[in-house]
Amino acid sequence: MPTSTWSGPTLGTEPTRLSLKAQSFTESVIREMTRLNLELNGPERAVNFAQGFPDFNTDDRILDAAAKALRDGYNQYATTWGAPQLRKAVARKQSAAWGRDVDPDTEVTVSCGATEAMIAAMLAAVDPGEEVIIFEPFYENYGPDCVISGAVPRYVTLRAPDWSFETDELRRAFNVKTRAIVINTPHNPTGKVYSQAELELIAQLCIEHDVIAITDEIYEHLVYRGRHISLATLHGMQERTITISGASKTYSVTGWRVGWLTAPPALTAGIRKVHDFLTVGAAHPLQIAISSALELPSSFYVELLGDYQERRDAIVTGLRECGFEVEAPDGAYYVMAGFASLGYGDDVAFARHLIEKAAVATVPASSFYHDPSLGRGHIRFSFPKRIETIERGLDALRRLPID
Ligand SMILES: Cc1ncc(COP(=O)(O)O)c(C=O)c1O
């Protein structure tokens, strides 16, 4: 377009000026805490309870499958919406879990992690100005996802100690502008696992207001109490739900960037177009490796859960001994810890204090709320760590000078 015909707003002439969208969100607090801890304490001393990635090894069977895929020549672009092997494996898994046939050709799209899946879903389904309901505290990507896609977030609060929401508050959030609701179960950062009754209410409101649901089920295999329910399996929801999951957490491969979406064919067609222009596709050999990971026997998942349960119990017990107020999470791998009795008022100052005095990185909970004051009383610990790491972090906290 010739510049002489431009009649839009003049937003400054600085060549390094950022777009209004990029200006409207900040760097991830989680990465900031991790970096600060490493800078101040070095990699030998720093304990990272901030970022949700494992410090233990990936299962050898999965690593061998990746090495084999590289050698077998899966080194060029895969089909943009996912290698057929992986889409078939995802469809088989979802079909078994949901009790209906999921079609790998029309309902499944492979993405670069659940992260890309969420932004692709919003860009494909939500128009600028439409509202998206988000429960807070929230996984910190959802806010920027709304900004990037032009959606307007509308927040509903989950309240401690059980992280339930008020039915009336949720009802009031639905209005003529609502296009979608995001449900993350099991939930980061609280560990909440949405109950059948809660999901039924959400489904009823979605149907009543003709709203779609976008679910983030990345922790689907980490449920310690209750059971994981996919919203898509509830009556009337299959045709209006985009279900997101991925390999990062279940197979301890957060660096591989392989995720997937299951959605009705019409939404899938839109998601695939957006995904193609966003990223073209996830790494081909790693898609092949994950297609074989999806065939691992049920013993893999039993062991995974048992190991996480041990880590959860260790951190919950240790944090309670240190004086934190902690409810054992029902799912995922995070604990929200209240610290009122430790005499610190501000979550950001307290998280910094823990880095400076104990070399322990956590996340101030205010970063999980649109109104930071709602999170001032909590910090989040993530525990996909070896028991030795958890104990080392707890020892440092036990020795902590509080002031
Ligand atoms: C709720 C939630 N969704 C998505 C992700 C990212 O998933 P992926 O690695 O597949 O992009 C995370 C990672 O912490 C998460 O907690």
The ligand as a MOL file (V3000), in Angstrom:
LIG
                    3D

  0  0  0     0  0            999 V3000
M  V30 BEGIN CTAB
M  V30 COUNTS 16 16 0 0 0
M  V30 BEGIN ATOM
M  V30 1 C -2.3200 -24.9590 31.4750 0
M  V30 2 C -1.1750 -25.0610 30.5430 0
M  V30 3 N -1.4140 -25.0950 29.2260 0
M  V30 4 C -0.4080 -25.1800 28.3360 0
M  V30 5 C 0.9070 -25.2260 28.7510 0
M  V30 6 C 1.9940 -25.3130 27.7230 0
M  V30 7 O 1.9070 -26.5070 27.0310 0
M  V30 8 P 2.8600 -26.8060 25.7920 0
M  V30 9 O 4.2210 -27.0900 26.3170 0
M  V30 10 O 2.2420 -28.0030 25.1460 0
M  V30 11 O 2.8480 -25.6070 24.9250 0
M  V30 12 C 1.2090 -25.1820 30.1110 0
M  V30 13 C 2.6120 -25.1840 30.5700 0
M  V30 14 O 2.9410 -24.8510 31.6760 0
M  V30 15 C 0.1400 -25.1050 31.0180 0
M  V30 16 O 0.3620 -25.0730 32.3310 0
M  V30 END ATOM
M  V30 BEGIN BOND
M  V30 1 1 1 2
M  V30 2 1 2 3
M  V30 3 2 2 15
M  V30 4 2 3 4
M  V30 5 1 4 5
M  V30 6 1 5 6
M  V30 7 2 5 12
M  V30 8 1 6 7
M  V30 9 1 7 8
M  V30 10 2 8 9
M  V30 11 1 8 10
M  V30 12 1 8 11
M  V30 13 1 12 13
M  V30 14 1 12 15
M  V30 15 2 13 14
M  V30 16 1 15 16
M  V30 END BOND
M  V30 END CTAB
M  END
